[in-house]
Amino acid sequence: MKVKKAVILAAGFGTRMLPATKAVPKEMLTVVDRPSIQYIVEELAASGIEDILIVLGRGKSAVLEHFDRAPELEAALVNKSPPLYNELLRTANLANISYVRQQEMRGTGSAVMYAKSFAGDEPIVVIYPDDIMVADSGEPPVTAQICAAYEKHGLGAVAMKSFSDEDIMKYSSLDAKVLEDNLYKITDMIEKPQKHEVFTNYSVLGRCVLPAKIFGILEETKPGLNGEIWLTDAMKTLARAEGMVGVDFKGTRYDTGNKLGFLKAVTEIGLQNEEAGAEFKQYLKELMNT
């Protein structure tokens, strides 16, 4: 089945980026010339996703405003700066976007449940907005790579990358065996494993495509730490029951939910910016010499 819907889990507090995120949603922190969440929406649109549900927390109305039309601002720009006017229209028309507020923070699984009626009986992309992913040159967007794996094999699919022995214990570990090329068959997973619990050094990262049955699994998933329901626990059940596909995606991942990852994203994406990239590169070279 063609994947056409996605849910973005954007209700978190953004505590790793405080104090910047006290009053400004972390998803609205600017990476070069647009908020980080716009990179996510653009990736989804470029991957053929038509309908997007964004799960928001309190105090995040700026996300809704960003993707809405702005008639007064558009009127001021239409003759004065047509390129900016066209950019505003493009942003507002990237996809059909709807919103829902997560009334109580009870884990990622609870957040995904808000998309149950939105998804219906269709598969759905689940996105963690902290991860900006830039595909390698000549490759399709990372979400498109994951969707292609789902559509080919008919199994839930996840984006994944390999980590060092030390770092894998900060993420999840996948029981993954080569299926073909950069695709792997996943039959189990564990969140933040102890050293003796590690399956492989592969971990899920920021993107997955899940069949509609995931909602029934989530309803049966027992709360874990702090009474929260975690999507990883439901995916573990799915992987053990029928398997999933892991995609060692062709691209670079930036974790904009922490300060160093955010700085890397600003720097590397900034160097590719058509307007300022060349001068920025020269500036960095001069800075290194001092």
C-alpha positions as CSV (number, residue, x, y, z in Angstrom):
1,M,0.0,0.0,0.0
2,K,1.3,3.5,-0.9
3,V,2.3,5.5,2.1
4,K,0.5,8.9,2.1
5,K,0.2,10.0,5.7
6,A,2.6,11.0,8.4
7,V,2.5,12.1,12.1
8,I,5.1,14.4,13.6
9,L,5.5,14.1,17.4
10,A,6.1,17.7,18.4
11,A,4.7,17.9,21.9
12,G,8.0,17.6,23.9
13,F,9.3,20.3,26.2
14,G,12.7,20.6,24.5
15,T,14.5,20.5,27.8
16,R,17.9,19.8,26.2
17,M,17.8,23.2,24.6
18,L,16.7,25.3,27.5
19,P,16.6,28.2,28.1
20,A,16.0,28.9,24.4
21,T,12.9,26.6,24.4
22,K,11.2,28.1,27.5
23,A,9.0,30.3,25.4
24,V,9.9,29.2,21.8
25,P,9.0,25.7,20.7
26,K,12.1,23.7,20.0
27,E,10.7,22.9,16.5
28,M,10.7,26.6,15.7
29,L,14.4,27.1,16.4
30,T,15.9,28.4,13.2
31,V,18.5,26.4,11.2
32,V,19.9,28.9,8.8
33,D,16.8,30.4,7.3
34,R,13.8,28.3,8.4
35,P,12.6,26.6,11.6
36,S,13.8,23.0,12.0
37,I,10.3,21.6,11.7
38,Q,10.0,23.0,8.1
39,Y,12.9,20.8,7.0
40,I,10.8,17.8,8.3
41,V,7.7,18.9,6.4
42,E,9.6,19.6,3.2
43,E,11.2,16.1,3.4
44,L,7.7,14.5,3.9
45,A,6.3,16.5,1.0
46,A,9.2,15.5,-1.3
47,S,8.6,11.9,-0.3
48,G,5.0,11.9,-1.6
49,I,3.3,12.4,1.8
50,E,0.1,14.2,1.2
51,D,-1.5,14.5,4.7
52,I,0.4,15.4,7.9
53,L,-0.8,15.4,11.5
54,I,1.4,17.4,14.0
55,V,0.9,16.5,17.6
56,L,1.6,19.6,19.7
57,G,2.0,20.4,23.4
58,R,0.8,23.6,25.1
59,G,2.4,26.8,24.1
60,K,3.3,25.7,20.6
61,S,0.8,27.7,18.5
62,A,3.8,29.2,16.7
63,V,4.1,26.0,14.7
64,L,0.5,26.3,13.5
65,E,1.0,30.0,12.6
66,H,4.2,29.2,10.6
67,F,2.4,26.9,8.2
68,D,-0.7,29.1,7.9
69,R,-1.3,31.8,5.4
70,A,-0.4,35.4,6.5
71,P,-2.6,37.7,4.3
72,E,-1.2,41.0,5.7
73,L,2.4,40.0,5.3
74,E,1.7,38.5,1.9
75,A,0.1,41.8,0.8
76,A,3.1,43.7,1.9
77,L,5.5,41.5,0.0
78,V,3.6,40.7,-3.2
79,N,5.0,43.7,-5.1
80,K,7.9,44.6,-2.8
81,S,9.6,41.2,-2.8
82,P,8.0,38.6,-5.1
83,P,10.6,35.9,-4.2
84,L,9.7,36.2,-0.5
85,Y,6.0,36.3,-1.3
86,N,6.4,33.1,-3.3
87,E,8.3,31.4,-0.5
88,L,5.6,32.2,2.0
89,L,3.0,30.6,-0.3
90,R,5.2,27.6,-0.9
91,T,5.6,27.1,2.8
92,A,1.8,27.3,3.4
93,N,1.1,24.8,0.7
94,L,3.6,22.1,1.3
95,A,1.0,19.6,2.5
96,N,-2.4,19.2,4.1
97,I,-1.5,19.8,7.7
98,S,-3.7,19.3,10.7
99,Y,-3.0,19.6,14.4
100,V,-3.9,18.0,17.7
101,R,-2.8,18.8,21.2
102,Q,-1.4,16.1,23.4
103,Q,-3.3,16.8,26.6
104,E,-1.0,14.8,28.9
105,M,2.6,13.8,28.4
106,R,2.5,10.0,28.7
107,G,5.2,8.9,26.3
108,T,5.7,8.5,22.5
109,G,3.2,5.7,22.3
110,S,0.5,7.8,23.8
111,A,1.4,10.6,21.3
112,V,1.1,8.3,18.3
113,M,-2.3,7.1,19.5
114,Y,-3.6,10.6,18.7
115,A,-3.1,9.7,15.0
116,K,-5.4,6.6,15.1
117,S,-8.4,8.1,13.5
118,F,-6.2,10.2,11.2
119,A,-4.5,7.0,9.9
120,G,-7.5,4.8,9.6
121,D,-6.5,1.5,8.0
122,E,-3.5,3.1,6.2
123,P,0.2,2.9,7.1
124,I,1.6,6.0,8.6
125,V,5.1,7.6,8.8
126,V,6.1,8.5,12.4
127,I,8.6,11.3,12.7
128,Y,10.6,12.6,15.6
129,P,11.3,16.3,14.7
130,D,14.6,16.5,16.6
131,D,16.2,14.6,13.7
132,I,16.9,16.6,10.5
133,M,18.0,14.2,7.8
134,V,19.7,15.2,4.6
135,A,19.9,12.5,1.9
136,D,23.1,11.9,0.1
137,S,23.5,13.6,-3.3
138,G,21.4,11.8,-5.9
139,E,19.4,9.8,-3.4
140,P,15.7,10.2,-2.6
141,P,14.7,11.9,0.7
142,V,15.2,9.6,3.8
143,T,11.5,9.3,4.4
144,A,11.1,8.1,0.7
145,Q,13.8,5.5,1.3
146,I,11.9,4.1,4.3
147,C,8.6,4.2,2.5
148,A,10.1,2.3,-0.4
149,A,11.2,-0.5,1.9
150,Y,7.7,-0.7,3.4
151,E,6.0,-0.8,0.1
152,K,8.4,-3.4,-1.3
153,H,8.3,-5.9,1.7
154,G,4.9,-5.1,3.3
155,L,6.5,-4.8,6.8
156,G,7.0,-1.9,9.1
157,A,10.2,-0.1,8.3
158,V,12.6,2.0,10.3
159,A,15.5,4.3,9.5
160,M,18.7,3.1,11.3
161,K,22.4,3.8,11.6
162,S,25.3,2.1,13.3
163,F,26.8,3.6,16.5
164,S,30.0,2.9,18.5
165,D,30.0,0.4,21.3
166,E,29.8,3.2,23.8
167,D,27.0,5.2,22.1
168,I,24.7,2.4,21.3
169,M,23.7,2.1,24.9
170,K,22.3,5.6,24.7
171,Y,19.9,4.6,21.9
172,S,18.2,1.4,21.0
173,S,19.7,-1.8,19.7
174,L,18.2,-3.9,16.9
175,D,18.4,-7.6,16.3
176,A,19.1,-7.0,12.6
177,K,20.3,-9.4,9.8
178,V,21.1,-8.5,6.2
179,L,18.1,-8.8,3.9
180,E,19.4,-7.1,0.7
181,D,21.8,-4.2,0.0
182,N,21.2,-1.7,2.8
183,L,18.0,-3.4,4.1
184,Y,17.9,-5.6,7.2
185,K,15.3,-7.9,8.7
186,I,14.6,-6.9,12.3
187,T,13.2,-9.5,14.7
188,D,13.8,-7.8,18.1
189,M,14.9,-4.5,19.7
190,I,15.7,-3.1,23.1
191,E,15.7,0.5,24.3
192,K,18.9,1.8,26.0
193,P,20.4,-1.6,26.5
194,Q,23.0,-2.6,29.0
195,K,26.3,-3.8,27.4
196,H,25.3,-7.5,27.7
197,E,21.9,-6.8,26.1
198,V,23.1,-5.3,22.9
199,F,22.0,-7.2,19.8
200,T,23.9,-5.1,17.2
201,N,25.2,-1.6,17.0
202,Y,22.3,-0.5,14.8
203,S,19.7,1.8,16.3
204,V,16.4,3.3,15.1
205,L,16.7,6.9,14.2
206,G,13.9,9.5,13.8
207,R,11.8,7.9,11.0
208,C,9.6,4.8,10.8
209,V,6.7,3.6,8.7
210,L,4.1,1.5,10.6
211,P,1.1,-0.5,9.6
212,A,-2.3,0.4,11.0
213,K,-2.1,-2.6,13.3
214,I,0.4,-0.6,15.5
215,F,-2.5,1.2,17.1
216,G,-4.0,-2.1,18.4
217,I,-0.6,-3.1,19.7
218,L,-0.2,0.3,21.4
219,E,-3.6,-0.2,23.1
220,E,-2.3,-3.5,24.6
221,T,1.1,-2.1,25.5
222,K,1.6,-1.8,29.3
223,P,3.0,1.5,30.6
224,G,6.7,1.5,31.5
225,L,8.8,4.0,33.4
226,N,6.8,6.8,35.0
227,G,3.6,5.3,33.7
228,E,4.5,6.2,30.1
229,I,3.7,4.2,27.0
230,W,6.6,3.9,24.6
231,L,6.4,3.4,20.8
232,T,9.6,1.3,20.9
233,D,7.8,-1.3,23.1
234,A,5.0,-1.6,20.5
235,M,7.5,-1.8,17.7
236,K,9.3,-4.6,19.6
237,T,6.0,-6.5,19.7
238,L,5.6,-6.0,15.9
239,A,9.1,-7.0,15.2
240,R,8.9,-10.2,17.2
241,A,5.5,-11.1,15.7
242,E,6.2,-10.6,12.0
243,G,9.5,-8.8,11.6
244,M,10.3,-5.3,10.4
245,V,12.7,-3.8,7.8
246,G,15.6,-1.7,8.9
247,V,17.0,0.8,6.3
248,D,20.6,1.8,6.7
249,F,19.6,5.1,5.0
250,K,21.8,7.0,2.6
251,G,22.1,10.4,4.2
252,T,23.3,12.4,7.2
253,R,21.3,12.8,10.4
254,Y,21.5,15.9,12.6
255,D,20.1,15.7,16.2
256,T,18.9,19.3,16.6
257,G,17.5,18.4,20.1
258,N,20.9,19.0,21.6
259,K,23.3,21.9,21.4
260,L,26.2,20.2,19.5
261,G,23.9,18.5,17.0
262,F,22.1,21.9,16.4
263,L,25.4,23.6,15.8
264,K,26.5,20.9,13.3
265,A,23.2,21.3,11.5
266,V,23.5,25.1,11.2
267,T,27.1,24.8,10.0
268,E,26.8,22.0,7.5
269,I,23.4,23.1,6.1
270,G,24.6,26.7,6.1
271,L,27.5,25.8,3.9
272,Q,25.1,24.4,1.3
273,N,22.9,27.6,1.4
274,E,22.8,29.2,-2.1
275,E,22.7,32.8,-0.8
276,A,25.2,32.7,2.0
277,G,27.1,29.4,1.8
278,A,30.2,30.6,-0.2
279,E,30.8,33.6,2.1
280,F,30.1,31.5,5.2
281,K,32.7,28.9,4.0
282,Q,35.3,31.7,3.5
283,Y,34.5,33.1,7.0
284,L,35.0,29.7,8.6
285,K,38.4,29.3,6.8
286,E,39.5,32.8,8.1
287,L,38.2,31.9,11.6
288,M,40.2,28.7,11.7
289,N,43.4,30.7,10.9
290,T,42.9,32.8,14.1
